[in-house]
Amino acid sequence: MRNIANALEVDALSRRFDVSDPWLNRVLERKPRRFLHAVRDVTFIVPRGRTLALVGESGCGKSTVARLVTGLYQPSEGAILFGPGRDGKPLAAQMIFQDPHASLNPRWRVREIVAEPIREFRLRDTEAEIRSRVADLLTTVGLSPEDGDRFPHEFSGGQRQRISIARALASEPEFLVCDEPTSALDVSVQAQILNLMRQLQDDLGLTYLFISHDLSVVRHMADQIAVMYLGRIVEQAATEDLFTDPQHPYTRLLLDTIPNIAAPRRDRQPATGEPPSPLNPPPGCAFNTRCPEATALCRADHPRARPRATGGLVACHHL
């Protein structure tokens, strides 16, 4: 039974992609069909008004989860359950994409880009109300109403991402999926966008699913963190618990990559081996080919998620 205190519940979510050769090639060369398991048995919840971050290396399946949650992909197995929205209506969700240059229509003026969701969802009755709403949204994200007359290419990267946020807010969502919204921006601009998103969350009561590979960004934004490796969640915990007491070897590897000004020459455990191909993952624990603590058990049996001592879950044989 769903908990109405949760904005999103994801249960045993999986997604496969068919990457087989064309049918005739398979017949002539006697090749089997091939499937890429981008996401395997992913489970998590996002409480209302909070932020859950998915982190991991490129190719671990974070963005696939984001697209599954927003309906851009259909799951192969598992369930995605949204809680009820305001006034008992279905919960409204929107997505902020990684590259604002690619996600904004270059032929439309900004006011038309932001106004499109308002018109599609019929949230305002007259054109005057729509124009007023667009002006309010642009002001909310730190732009001026006059910027609505310009095209996306006339703005900087940070300003374009503000436009993307305004467009996402135009449909009055309660849940935002943020797919690496600052990775294409300079560091100083990243801070501005992150502070804006935190302010909007406080003012509007938003819930975030935040996708990132940058742990320093995640520490600033997230209440909970789920660490993904090769399509699976290997550890999940409250943000400070994860940073102060990481349990999984892969989590410790990620944390070691964060620069530490106070201890620039600190001892770090280097990772060994190459990341395996998702087309041919190793048996047992997927991280066993790079893990300094791997044993025969790790190479033979996939670990199940178990409770951490300080709360959360971790999938490792050697806690």
DRENSETI-277195 format. One record per residue (C-alpha): x, y, z negated. Coordinates in nm, 4 decimals. Layout:
! DRENSETI-277195
<kemi><x>X</x><y>Y</y><z>Z</z></kemi>
...
//
This chain:
! DRENSETI-277195
<kemi><x>0.0000</x><y>0.0000</y><z>0.0000</z></kemi>
<kemi><x>0.1352</x><y>0.3413</y><z>0.0963</z></kemi>
<kemi><x>0.2401</x><y>0.5895</y><z>-0.1692</z></kemi>
<kemi><x>0.0855</x><y>0.9278</y><z>-0.0885</z></kemi>
<kemi><x>0.3810</x><y>1.0964</y><z>-0.2629</z></kemi>
<kemi><x>0.5979</x><y>0.9849</y><z>0.0306</z></kemi>
<kemi><x>0.5973</x><y>1.1716</y><z>0.3599</z></kemi>
<kemi><x>0.7488</x><y>0.8751</y><z>0.5483</z></kemi>
<kemi><x>0.7948</x><y>0.5045</y><z>0.4833</z></kemi>
<kemi><x>1.0058</x><y>0.2977</y><z>0.7239</z></kemi>
<kemi><x>0.9894</x><y>-0.0790</y><z>0.6751</z></kemi>
<kemi><x>1.2201</x><y>-0.3339</y><z>0.8431</z></kemi>
<kemi><x>1.2559</x><y>-0.1174</y><z>1.1540</z></kemi>
<kemi><x>1.4406</x><y>-0.2649</y><z>1.4531</z></kemi>
<kemi><x>1.4937</x><y>-0.1591</y><z>1.8114</z></kemi>
<kemi><x>1.6435</x><y>-0.3604</y><z>2.0986</z></kemi>
<kemi><x>1.7364</x><y>-0.2312</y><z>2.4427</z></kemi>
<kemi><x>1.7508</x><y>-0.4598</y><z>2.7458</z></kemi>
<kemi><x>2.0930</x><y>-0.3991</y><z>2.9063</z></kemi>
<kemi><x>2.0847</x><y>-0.7018</y><z>3.1370</z></kemi>
<kemi><x>2.2175</x><y>-0.6991</y><z>3.4879</z></kemi>
<kemi><x>1.9547</x><y>-0.6713</y><z>3.7658</z></kemi>
<kemi><x>1.7430</x><y>-0.9825</y><z>3.8148</z></kemi>
<kemi><x>1.9060</x><y>-1.0879</y><z>4.1430</z></kemi>
<kemi><x>2.2568</x><y>-1.0561</y><z>3.9966</z></kemi>
<kemi><x>2.1552</x><y>-1.2735</y><z>3.7025</z></kemi>
<kemi><x>2.0151</x><y>-1.5404</y><z>3.9353</z></kemi>
<kemi><x>2.3155</x><y>-1.5476</y><z>4.1675</z></kemi>
<kemi><x>2.5774</x><y>-1.5269</y><z>3.8947</z></kemi>
<kemi><x>2.3796</x><y>-1.7355</y><z>3.6431</z></kemi>
<kemi><x>2.4028</x><y>-1.4733</y><z>3.3720</z></kemi>
<kemi><x>2.1643</x><y>-1.4571</y><z>3.0748</z></kemi>
<kemi><x>1.9752</x><y>-1.1478</y><z>2.9716</z></kemi>
<kemi><x>2.1595</x><y>-0.9178</y><z>2.7305</z></kemi>
<kemi><x>2.0109</x><y>-0.7079</y><z>2.4531</z></kemi>
<kemi><x>2.1635</x><y>-0.4244</y><z>2.2558</z></kemi>
<kemi><x>2.0418</x><y>-0.4172</y><z>1.8939</z></kemi>
<kemi><x>2.0665</x><y>-0.0454</y><z>1.8223</z></kemi>
<kemi><x>1.8749</x><y>-0.0613</y><z>1.4923</z></kemi>
<kemi><x>1.8382</x><y>-0.3681</y><z>1.2701</z></kemi>
<kemi><x>1.6044</x><y>-0.4095</y><z>0.9735</z></kemi>
<kemi><x>1.6217</x><y>-0.0459</y><z>0.8538</z></kemi>
<kemi><x>1.4112</x><y>0.0409</y><z>0.5492</z></kemi>
<kemi><x>1.3851</x><y>0.3737</y><z>0.3651</z></kemi>
<kemi><x>1.1377</x><y>0.6261</y><z>0.2271</z></kemi>
<kemi><x>1.1359</x><y>1.0071</y><z>0.2364</z></kemi>
<kemi><x>0.9476</x><y>1.1703</y><z>-0.0540</z></kemi>
<kemi><x>0.7489</x><y>1.4868</y><z>0.0179</z></kemi>
<kemi><x>0.9470</x><y>1.8067</y><z>0.0052</z></kemi>
<kemi><x>1.2808</x><y>1.6242</y><z>-0.0065</z></kemi>
<kemi><x>1.5624</x><y>1.5529</y><z>0.2396</z></kemi>
<kemi><x>1.6959</x><y>1.2103</y><z>0.3332</z></kemi>
<kemi><x>2.0151</x><y>1.2106</y><z>0.5391</z></kemi>
<kemi><x>2.1276</x><y>0.9306</y><z>0.7697</z></kemi>
<kemi><x>2.5043</x><y>0.9350</y><z>0.8155</z></kemi>
<kemi><x>2.7573</x><y>0.7229</y><z>0.9994</z></kemi>
<kemi><x>2.9927</x><y>0.7132</y><z>1.2939</z></kemi>
<kemi><x>2.8778</x><y>0.7844</y><z>1.6480</z></kemi>
<kemi><x>2.6879</x><y>0.4877</y><z>1.7882</z></kemi>
<kemi><x>2.5674</x><y>0.3537</y><z>1.4520</z></kemi>
<kemi><x>2.1983</x><y>0.4053</y><z>1.5400</z></kemi>
<kemi><x>2.1155</x><y>0.7316</y><z>1.3601</z></kemi>
<kemi><x>1.9695</x><y>0.9103</y><z>1.6623</z></kemi>
<kemi><x>1.7790</x><y>0.5970</y><z>1.7642</z></kemi>
<kemi><x>1.6070</x><y>0.6013</y><z>1.4239</z></kemi>
<kemi><x>1.5219</x><y>0.9694</y><z>1.4771</z></kemi>
<kemi><x>1.3636</x><y>0.8952</y><z>1.8133</z></kemi>
<kemi><x>1.1727</x><y>0.5997</y><z>1.6722</z></kemi>
<kemi><x>1.0298</x><y>0.8118</y><z>1.3912</z></kemi>
<kemi><x>0.9140</x><y>1.0834</y><z>1.6335</z></kemi>
<kemi><x>0.7638</x><y>0.8329</y><z>1.8787</z></kemi>
<kemi><x>1.0117</x><y>0.8912</y><z>2.1605</z></kemi>
<kemi><x>1.1006</x><y>0.5202</y><z>2.1337</z></kemi>
<kemi><x>0.8719</x><y>0.2362</y><z>2.0339</z></kemi>
<kemi><x>1.0013</x><y>-0.0071</y><z>1.7694</z></kemi>
<kemi><x>1.0738</x><y>-0.3680</y><z>1.8595</z></kemi>
<kemi><x>0.9858</x><y>-0.4755</y><z>1.5050</z></kemi>
<kemi><x>0.8941</x><y>-0.3084</y><z>1.1796</z></kemi>
<kemi><x>0.6625</x><y>-0.0289</y><z>1.0749</z></kemi>
<kemi><x>0.6748</x><y>0.3509</y><z>1.0547</z></kemi>
<kemi><x>0.4115</x><y>0.4913</y><z>0.8185</z></kemi>
<kemi><x>0.3454</x><y>0.8619</y><z>0.7630</z></kemi>
<kemi><x>0.1639</x><y>0.9825</y><z>0.4549</z></kemi>
<kemi><x>-0.1451</x><y>1.2015</y><z>0.4811</z></kemi>
<kemi><x>-0.0921</x><y>1.5659</y><z>0.5686</z></kemi>
<kemi><x>-0.2468</x><y>1.8817</y><z>0.4324</z></kemi>
<kemi><x>-0.6193</x><y>1.8667</y><z>0.3653</z></kemi>
<kemi><x>-0.6217</x><y>1.4954</y><z>0.4470</z></kemi>
<kemi><x>-0.5252</x><y>1.5493</y><z>0.8096</z></kemi>
<kemi><x>-0.2542</x><y>1.3324</y><z>0.9731</z></kemi>
<kemi><x>0.0941</x><y>1.4520</y><z>0.8796</z></kemi>
<kemi><x>0.2433</x><y>1.6671</y><z>1.1567</z></kemi>
<kemi><x>0.6060</x><y>1.6006</y><z>1.2547</z></kemi>
<kemi><x>0.8455</x><y>1.7752</y><z>1.4914</z></kemi>
<kemi><x>1.2079</x><y>1.7311</y><z>1.5982</z></kemi>
<kemi><x>1.5067</x><y>1.9652</y><z>1.6199</z></kemi>
<kemi><x>1.7512</x><y>1.8360</y><z>1.8785</z></kemi>
<kemi><x>2.1294</x><y>1.8386</y><z>1.8682</z></kemi>
<kemi><x>2.1962</x><y>2.0601</y><z>2.1707</z></kemi>
<kemi><x>1.9739</x><y>2.3707</y><z>2.1884</z></kemi>
<kemi><x>2.1097</x><y>2.4560</y><z>2.5344</z></kemi>
<kemi><x>1.9727</x><y>2.1297</y><z>2.6758</z></kemi>
<kemi><x>1.6480</x><y>2.1215</y><z>2.4760</z></kemi>
<kemi><x>1.5207</x><y>2.4683</y><z>2.5765</z></kemi>
<kemi><x>1.3665</x><y>2.5271</y><z>2.9194</z></kemi>
<kemi><x>1.6087</x><y>2.7683</y><z>3.0954</z></kemi>
<kemi><x>1.3314</x><y>2.9010</y><z>3.3245</z></kemi>
<kemi><x>1.0997</x><y>3.0120</y><z>3.0455</z></kemi>
<kemi><x>1.1269</x><y>3.3202</y><z>2.8320</z></kemi>
<kemi><x>1.1613</x><y>3.2601</y><z>2.4617</z></kemi>
<kemi><x>0.8084</x><y>3.3787</y><z>2.3824</z></kemi>
<kemi><x>0.6658</x><y>3.1123</y><z>2.6195</z></kemi>
<kemi><x>0.8877</x><y>2.8414</y><z>2.4699</z></kemi>
<kemi><x>0.7713</x><y>2.9183</y><z>2.1170</z></kemi>
<kemi><x>0.4084</x><y>2.9735</y><z>2.2203</z></kemi>
<kemi><x>0.3716</x><y>2.6409</y><z>2.4046</z></kemi>
<kemi><x>0.3015</x><y>2.4253</y><z>2.0921</z></kemi>
<kemi><x>0.0558</x><y>2.6854</y><z>1.9653</z></kemi>
<kemi><x>-0.1400</x><y>2.6663</y><z>2.2901</z></kemi>
<kemi><x>-0.1192</x><y>2.2870</y><z>2.3209</z></kemi>
<kemi><x>-0.2469</x><y>2.2290</y><z>1.9657</z></kemi>
<kemi><x>-0.4949</x><y>2.5203</y><z>1.9914</z></kemi>
<kemi><x>-0.3737</x><y>2.6712</y><z>1.6659</z></kemi>
<kemi><x>-0.4788</x><y>3.0268</y><z>1.7618</z></kemi>
<kemi><x>-0.7896</x><y>3.1434</y><z>1.9474</z></kemi>
<kemi><x>-0.6720</x><y>3.4453</y><z>2.1454</z></kemi>
<kemi><x>-0.3584</x><y>3.5549</y><z>2.3289</z></kemi>
<kemi><x>-0.3173</x><y>3.8436</y><z>2.0869</z></kemi>
<kemi><x>-0.3086</x><y>3.5989</y><z>1.7953</z></kemi>
<kemi><x>-0.0597</x><y>3.3798</y><z>1.9795</z></kemi>
<kemi><x>0.1709</x><y>3.6760</y><z>2.0445</z></kemi>
<kemi><x>0.1477</x><y>3.7792</y><z>1.6814</z></kemi>
<kemi><x>0.2290</x><y>3.4242</y><z>1.5663</z></kemi>
<kemi><x>0.5317</x><y>3.4059</y><z>1.8010</z></kemi>
<kemi><x>0.6603</x><y>3.7378</y><z>1.6668</z></kemi>
<kemi><x>0.6215</x><y>3.6117</y><z>1.3093</z></kemi>
<kemi><x>0.8094</x><y>3.2886</y><z>1.3888</z></kemi>
<kemi><x>1.0992</x><y>3.4704</y><z>1.5536</z></kemi>
<kemi><x>1.1239</x><y>3.6995</y><z>1.2520</z></kemi>
<kemi><x>1.1143</x><y>3.3997</y><z>1.0183</z></kemi>
<kemi><x>1.4198</x><y>3.2393</y><z>1.1826</z></kemi>
<kemi><x>1.6209</x><y>3.5628</y><z>1.1815</z></kemi>
<kemi><x>1.5486</x><y>3.6950</y><z>1.5318</z></kemi>
<kemi><x>1.3473</x><y>3.9976</y><z>1.6396</z></kemi>
<kemi><x>1.0101</x><y>3.9912</y><z>1.8219</z></kemi>
<kemi><x>1.1769</x><y>4.1701</y><z>2.1167</z></kemi>
<kemi><x>1.3982</x><y>3.8620</y><z>2.1675</z></kemi>
<kemi><x>1.0907</x><y>3.6869</y><z>2.3044</z></kemi>
<kemi><x>1.1370</x><y>3.8705</y><z>2.6351</z></kemi>
<kemi><x>1.4790</x><y>3.7123</y><z>2.6951</z></kemi>
<kemi><x>1.5849</x><y>3.3767</y><z>2.8412</z></kemi>
<kemi><x>1.7717</x><y>3.1084</y><z>2.6417</z></kemi>
<kemi><x>2.1015</x><y>3.1584</y><z>2.8291</z></kemi>
<kemi><x>2.1179</x><y>3.5149</y><z>2.6976</z></kemi>
<kemi><x>2.1671</x><y>3.3922</y><z>2.3397</z></kemi>
<kemi><x>2.4590</x><y>3.2419</y><z>2.1487</z></kemi>
<kemi><x>2.4532</x><y>2.8784</y><z>2.0362</z></kemi>
<kemi><x>2.3406</x><y>2.9679</y><z>1.6849</z></kemi>
<kemi><x>2.0639</x><y>3.1927</y><z>1.8157</z></kemi>
<kemi><x>1.9435</x><y>2.9186</y><z>2.0507</z></kemi>
<kemi><x>1.9207</x><y>2.6799</y><z>1.7581</z></kemi>
<kemi><x>1.7118</x><y>2.9394</y><z>1.5728</z></kemi>
<kemi><x>1.4782</x><y>2.9425</y><z>1.8731</z></kemi>
<kemi><x>1.4592</x><y>2.5616</y><z>1.8561</z></kemi>
<kemi><x>1.3641</x><y>2.5857</y><z>1.4880</z></kemi>
<kemi><x>1.0987</x><y>2.8470</y><z>1.5676</z></kemi>
<kemi><x>0.9540</x><y>2.6200</y><z>1.8364</z></kemi>
<kemi><x>0.9482</x><y>2.3273</y><z>1.5922</z></kemi>
<kemi><x>0.7680</x><y>2.5394</y><z>1.3324</z></kemi>
<kemi><x>0.5151</x><y>2.6675</y><z>1.5864</z></kemi>
<kemi><x>0.2980</x><y>2.3555</y><z>1.5536</z></kemi>
<kemi><x>0.2907</x><y>2.4030</y><z>1.1736</z></kemi>
<kemi><x>0.4562</x><y>2.0692</y><z>1.0884</z></kemi>
<kemi><x>0.5187</x><y>1.9324</y><z>0.7414</z></kemi>
<kemi><x>0.7960</x><y>1.6922</y><z>0.8470</z></kemi>
<kemi><x>1.1038</x><y>1.7747</y><z>1.0565</z></kemi>
<kemi><x>1.3480</x><y>1.5268</y><z>1.2077</z></kemi>
<kemi><x>1.6793</x><y>1.7095</y><z>1.2489</z></kemi>
<kemi><x>1.9134</x><y>1.5248</y><z>1.4870</z></kemi>
<kemi><x>2.2578</x><y>1.6742</y><z>1.4152</z></kemi>
<kemi><x>2.1210</x><y>2.0302</y><z>1.4431</z></kemi>
<kemi><x>2.4562</x><y>2.1983</y><z>1.3660</z></kemi>
<kemi><x>2.7130</x><y>1.9685</y><z>1.5288</z></kemi>
<kemi><x>2.7356</x><y>2.1838</y><z>1.8450</z></kemi>
<kemi><x>2.7902</x><y>2.5075</y><z>1.6486</z></kemi>
<kemi><x>3.0907</x><y>2.6865</y><z>1.5012</z></kemi>
<kemi><x>3.1507</x><y>2.6351</y><z>1.1286</z></kemi>
<kemi><x>3.0402</x><y>2.9862</y><z>1.0279</z></kemi>
<kemi><x>2.7239</x><y>2.9548</y><z>1.2365</z></kemi>
<kemi><x>2.6585</x><y>2.6098</y><z>1.0894</z></kemi>
<kemi><x>2.6399</x><y>2.7630</y><z>0.7424</z></kemi>
<kemi><x>2.3862</x><y>3.0213</y><z>0.8592</z></kemi>
<kemi><x>2.1601</x><y>2.7585</y><z>1.0174</z></kemi>
<kemi><x>2.1837</x><y>2.5259</y><z>0.7165</z></kemi>
<kemi><x>2.0979</x><y>2.8076</y><z>0.4764</z></kemi>
<kemi><x>1.8032</x><y>2.9001</y><z>0.6986</z></kemi>
<kemi><x>1.6778</x><y>2.5410</y><z>0.6927</z></kemi>
<kemi><x>1.7081</x><y>2.5219</y><z>0.3141</z></kemi>
<kemi><x>1.5163</x><y>2.8492</y><z>0.2801</z></kemi>
<kemi><x>1.2425</x><y>2.7272</y><z>0.5152</z></kemi>
<kemi><x>1.2130</x><y>2.4051</y><z>0.3182</z></kemi>
<kemi><x>1.1616</x><y>2.5983</y><z>-0.0038</z></kemi>
<kemi><x>0.9193</x><y>2.8494</y><z>0.1492</z></kemi>
<kemi><x>0.7087</x><y>2.6089</y><z>0.3573</z></kemi>
<kemi><x>0.7364</x><y>2.2860</y><z>0.1579</z></kemi>
<kemi><x>0.8977</x><y>2.0983</y><z>0.4463</z></kemi>
<kemi><x>1.0318</x><y>1.7425</y><z>0.4384</z></kemi>
<kemi><x>1.3472</x><y>1.6609</y><z>0.6357</z></kemi>
<kemi><x>1.4980</x><y>1.3493</y><z>0.7879</z></kemi>
<kemi><x>1.8474</x><y>1.4856</y><z>0.8526</z></kemi>
<kemi><x>2.0817</x><y>1.3069</y><z>1.0941</z></kemi>
<kemi><x>2.4519</x><y>1.3897</y><z>1.0730</z></kemi>
<kemi><x>2.8031</x><y>1.2489</y><z>1.0868</z></kemi>
<kemi><x>2.9411</x><y>1.5386</y><z>0.8782</z></kemi>
<kemi><x>2.9369</x><y>1.4450</y><z>0.5109</z></kemi>
<kemi><x>3.0151</x><y>1.7980</y><z>0.3934</z></kemi>
<kemi><x>2.6978</x><y>1.9180</y><z>0.5692</z></kemi>
<kemi><x>2.4986</x><y>1.6304</y><z>0.4240</z></kemi>
<kemi><x>2.6106</x><y>1.7073</y><z>0.0695</z></kemi>
<kemi><x>2.4751</x><y>2.0610</y><z>0.1093</z></kemi>
<kemi><x>2.1404</x><y>1.9508</y><z>0.2552</z></kemi>
<kemi><x>2.0341</x><y>1.6093</y><z>0.1281</z></kemi>
<kemi><x>1.8733</x><y>1.4738</y><z>-0.1882</z></kemi>
<kemi><x>1.9279</x><y>1.1127</y><z>-0.0762</z></kemi>
<kemi><x>2.1815</x><y>0.9647</y><z>0.1663</z></kemi>
<kemi><x>2.1584</x><y>0.6424</y><z>0.3669</z></kemi>
<kemi><x>2.4853</x><y>0.5249</y><z>0.5241</z></kemi>
<kemi><x>2.4499</x><y>0.3366</y><z>0.8543</z></kemi>
<kemi><x>2.6957</x><y>0.1031</y><z>1.0229</z></kemi>
<kemi><x>2.6283</x><y>-0.0796</y><z>1.3487</z></kemi>
<kemi><x>2.2517</x><y>-0.0353</y><z>1.3247</z></kemi>
<kemi><x>2.2088</x><y>-0.1269</y><z>0.9579</z></kemi>
<kemi><x>2.1904</x><y>0.0703</y><z>0.6344</z></kemi>
<kemi><x>2.4817</x><y>-0.0465</y><z>0.4183</z></kemi>
<kemi><x>2.4307</x><y>0.1878</y><z>0.1222</z></kemi>
<kemi><x>2.1665</x><y>0.4291</y><z>-0.0011</z></kemi>
<kemi><x>2.1759</x><y>0.6500</y><z>-0.3086</z></kemi>
<kemi><x>2.1195</x><y>0.9976</y><z>-0.4477</z></kemi>
<kemi><x>2.3671</x><y>1.2431</y><z>-0.2972</z></kemi>
<kemi><x>2.5835</x><y>1.3077</y><z>-0.6023</z></kemi>
<kemi><x>2.5806</x><y>0.9399</y><z>-0.7013</z></kemi>
<kemi><x>2.7047</x><y>0.8449</y><z>-0.3565</z></kemi>
<kemi><x>2.9826</x><y>1.1042</y><z>-0.3580</z></kemi>
<kemi><x>3.1017</x><y>1.0342</y><z>-0.7119</z></kemi>
<kemi><x>3.0606</x><y>0.6547</y><z>-0.7147</z></kemi>
<kemi><x>3.0581</x><y>0.5034</y><z>-0.3619</z></kemi>
<kemi><x>3.0116</x><y>0.1263</y><z>-0.3717</z></kemi>
<kemi><x>3.0407</x><y>0.0053</y><z>-0.0122</z></kemi>
<kemi><x>3.3889</x><y>0.0004</y><z>0.1496</z></kemi>
<kemi><x>3.2522</x><y>0.1785</y><z>0.4564</z></kemi>
<kemi><x>3.1102</x><y>0.4590</y><z>0.2417</z></kemi>
<kemi><x>3.4494</x><y>0.5004</y><z>0.0768</z></kemi>
<kemi><x>3.6099</x><y>0.5122</y><z>0.4219</z></kemi>
<kemi><x>3.3754</x><y>0.7927</y><z>0.5302</z></kemi>
<kemi><x>3.4381</x><y>0.9897</y><z>0.2130</z></kemi>
<kemi><x>3.8139</x><y>0.9585</y><z>0.2624</z></kemi>
<kemi><x>3.7807</x><y>1.1466</y><z>0.5913</z></kemi>
<kemi><x>3.6623</x><y>1.4644</y><z>0.4136</z></kemi>
<kemi><x>3.9500</x><y>1.7134</y><z>0.3745</z></kemi>
<kemi><x>4.0362</x><y>1.7832</y><z>0.0103</z></kemi>
<kemi><x>4.2139</x><y>2.1145</y><z>-0.0442</z></kemi>
<kemi><x>4.2851</x><y>2.0329</y><z>-0.4088</z></kemi>
<kemi><x>4.4569</x><y>1.7035</y><z>-0.3206</z></kemi>
<kemi><x>4.5721</x><y>1.7143</y><z>0.0428</z></kemi>
<kemi><x>4.8216</x><y>1.4288</y><z>-0.0092</z></kemi>
<kemi><x>4.5939</x><y>1.1981</y><z>-0.2047</z></kemi>
<kemi><x>4.6219</x><y>0.8236</y><z>-0.1478</z></kemi>
<kemi><x>4.3700</x><y>0.6928</y><z>0.1000</z></kemi>
<kemi><x>4.2902</x><y>0.3411</y><z>0.2146</z></kemi>
<kemi><x>4.3244</x><y>0.3368</y><z>0.5938</z></kemi>
<kemi><x>4.0722</x><y>0.1404</y><z>0.7952</z></kemi>
<kemi><x>4.2041</x><y>-0.1494</y><z>0.9983</z></kemi>
<kemi><x>4.0796</x><y>-0.2918</y><z>1.3261</z></kemi>
<kemi><x>3.8509</x><y>-0.1481</y><z>1.5912</z></kemi>
<kemi><x>3.4757</x><y>-0.0894</y><z>1.5619</z></kemi>
<kemi><x>3.3004</x><y>-0.3933</y><z>1.7096</z></kemi>
<kemi><x>3.0774</x><y>-0.3710</y><z>2.0135</z></kemi>
<kemi><x>2.7057</x><y>-0.3535</y><z>1.9327</z></kemi>
<kemi><x>2.6551</x><y>-0.5935</y><z>2.2245</z></kemi>
<kemi><x>2.8607</x><y>-0.8560</y><z>2.0431</z></kemi>
<kemi><x>2.8582</x><y>-0.7843</y><z>1.6680</z></kemi>
<kemi><x>3.0641</x><y>-1.0087</y><z>1.4412</z></kemi>
<kemi><x>2.8920</x><y>-1.2748</y><z>1.2298</z></kemi>
<kemi><x>2.8323</x><y>-1.2055</y><z>0.8650</z></kemi>
<kemi><x>2.8877</x><y>-0.8497</y><z>0.7453</z></kemi>
<kemi><x>2.9279</x><y>-0.6219</y><z>1.0473</z></kemi>
<kemi><x>3.2052</x><y>-0.4288</y><z>0.8696</z></kemi>
<kemi><x>3.4192</x><y>-0.7377</y><z>0.7964</z></kemi>
<kemi><x>3.6552</x><y>-0.6762</y><z>1.0915</z></kemi>
<kemi><x>3.7660</x><y>-0.3434</y><z>0.9373</z></kemi>
<kemi><x>3.7133</x><y>-0.4004</y><z>0.5666</z></kemi>
<kemi><x>4.0246</x><y>-0.4399</y><z>0.3454</z></kemi>
<kemi><x>3.8185</x><y>-0.6445</y><z>0.0982</z></kemi>
<kemi><x>3.6684</x><y>-0.8918</y><z>0.3489</z></kemi>
<kemi><x>3.6672</x><y>-1.2604</y><z>0.2556</z></kemi>
<kemi><x>3.5447</x><y>-1.5786</y><z>0.4190</z></kemi>
<kemi><x>3.2021</x><y>-1.5160</y><z>0.2666</z></kemi>
<kemi><x>3.1840</x><y>-1.1754</y><z>0.4389</z></kemi>
<kemi><x>3.2672</x><y>-1.3334</y><z>0.7745</z></kemi>
<kemi><x>3.0047</x><y>-1.6058</y><z>0.7362</z></kemi>
<kemi><x>2.7028</x><y>-1.4523</y><z>0.5608</z></kemi>
<kemi><x>2.5281</x><y>-1.1195</y><z>0.6094</z></kemi>
<kemi><x>2.4915</x><y>-0.9423</y><z>0.2713</z></kemi>
<kemi><x>2.1478</x><y>-0.8456</y><z>0.1488</z></kemi>
<kemi><x>2.0786</x><y>-0.5091</y><z>-0.0083</z></kemi>
<kemi><x>2.1075</x><y>-0.5149</y><z>-0.3881</z></kemi>
<kemi><x>2.0462</x><y>-0.2451</y><z>-0.6505</z></kemi>
<kemi><x>2.3382</x><y>-0.0187</y><z>-0.7387</z></kemi>
<kemi><x>2.4234</x><y>0.0279</y><z>-1.1044</z></kemi>
<kemi><x>2.3459</x><y>0.4026</y><z>-1.0831</z></kemi>
<kemi><x>2.0395</x><y>0.3688</y><z>-0.8592</z></kemi>
<kemi><x>1.9926</x><y>0.3053</y><z>-0.4905</z></kemi>
<kemi><x>2.0925</x><y>0.0043</y><z>-0.2813</z></kemi>
<kemi><x>2.4105</x><y>-0.1408</y><z>-0.1363</z></kemi>
<kemi><x>2.4646</x><y>-0.4315</y><z>0.1029</z></kemi>
<kemi><x>2.7977</x><y>-0.5826</y><z>0.0009</z></kemi>
<kemi><x>2.9050</x><y>-0.9210</y><z>-0.1365</z></kemi>
<kemi><x>3.1740</x><y>-0.7655</y><z>-0.3577</z></kemi>
<kemi><x>3.0167</x><y>-0.5078</y><z>-0.5865</z></kemi>
//
